[in-house]
Amino acid sequence: MHIVSVTLTAYEEFAVREGRDADHPDTRREFSRHVVRAHPDESLAWPPPRNGPCWCDSGRKYKKCCGAPARN
């Protein structure tokens, strides 16, 4: 699973370019897959590695932030 960071404009352009309905869930899935393949710098693998930086940009390790068992 990945988290992608994109704009609505990029999504709409993808839908038009691919001839898809922007409101259809399959289009959202395909767009997400496209971003992961074509722009890996705009996506994060989920969950982050335990010793990797937290995805919330706190500057802390994932295991000491959002991945802490006490927080979940």
C-alpha positions as CSV (number, residue, x, y, z in Angstrom):
1,M,0.0,0.0,0.0
2,H,1.2,3.5,-0.8
3,I,0.2,7.0,0.2
4,V,0.3,9.4,-2.8
5,S,0.7,13.2,-2.6
6,V,-0.9,14.8,-5.7
7,T,-3.1,17.6,-6.8
8,L,-6.7,17.5,-8.0
9,T,-5.5,19.1,-11.3
10,A,-3.1,16.2,-11.9
11,Y,-5.9,13.7,-11.2
12,E,-8.3,15.5,-13.6
13,E,-5.6,15.7,-16.3
14,F,-5.0,11.9,-15.9
15,A,-8.7,11.2,-16.3
16,V,-9.0,13.3,-19.4
17,R,-5.7,11.9,-20.9
18,E,-6.9,8.3,-20.3
19,G,-10.5,8.9,-21.4
20,R,-11.9,7.9,-17.9
21,D,-14.7,9.1,-15.7
22,A,-13.0,11.1,-12.9
23,D,-15.8,10.1,-10.5
24,H,-15.3,6.4,-10.9
25,P,-13.4,4.5,-8.1
26,D,-11.4,2.5,-10.7
27,T,-10.0,5.8,-12.1
28,R,-8.8,6.8,-8.7
29,R,-7.1,3.4,-8.2
30,E,-5.4,3.5,-11.6
31,F,-4.2,7.1,-11.0
32,S,-2.7,6.0,-7.7
33,R,-0.9,3.1,-9.4
34,H,0.3,5.5,-12.1
35,V,1.7,7.9,-9.6
36,V,3.5,5.1,-7.7
37,R,5.1,3.8,-11.0
38,A,5.8,7.1,-12.7
39,H,6.5,9.4,-9.8
40,P,7.9,7.3,-6.9
41,D,9.0,10.5,-5.2
42,E,5.4,11.5,-4.7
43,S,4.4,8.3,-2.9
44,L,5.2,6.7,0.4
45,A,5.1,3.0,1.2
46,W,2.8,2.2,4.0
47,P,3.5,1.5,6.8
48,P,6.9,3.2,7.0
49,P,9.8,1.1,8.3
50,R,10.0,1.1,12.1
51,N,13.3,3.0,12.2
52,G,12.4,5.2,9.3
53,P,11.1,8.8,9.6
54,C,7.4,9.1,10.4
55,W,5.1,9.9,7.5
56,C,3.5,12.8,9.5
57,D,6.7,14.9,9.1
58,S,7.1,15.3,12.9
59,G,10.9,14.6,12.4
60,R,10.6,11.6,14.8
61,K,11.1,7.9,14.0
62,Y,7.9,6.1,13.0
63,K,8.2,3.7,16.0
64,K,8.4,6.7,18.4
65,C,5.6,8.6,16.8
66,C,2.5,7.3,14.9
67,G,3.8,3.7,15.1
68,A,4.1,3.6,18.8
69,P,2.0,0.7,20.2
70,A,0.6,2.9,23.0
71,R,-0.8,5.4,20.5
72,N,-2.6,2.7,18.6
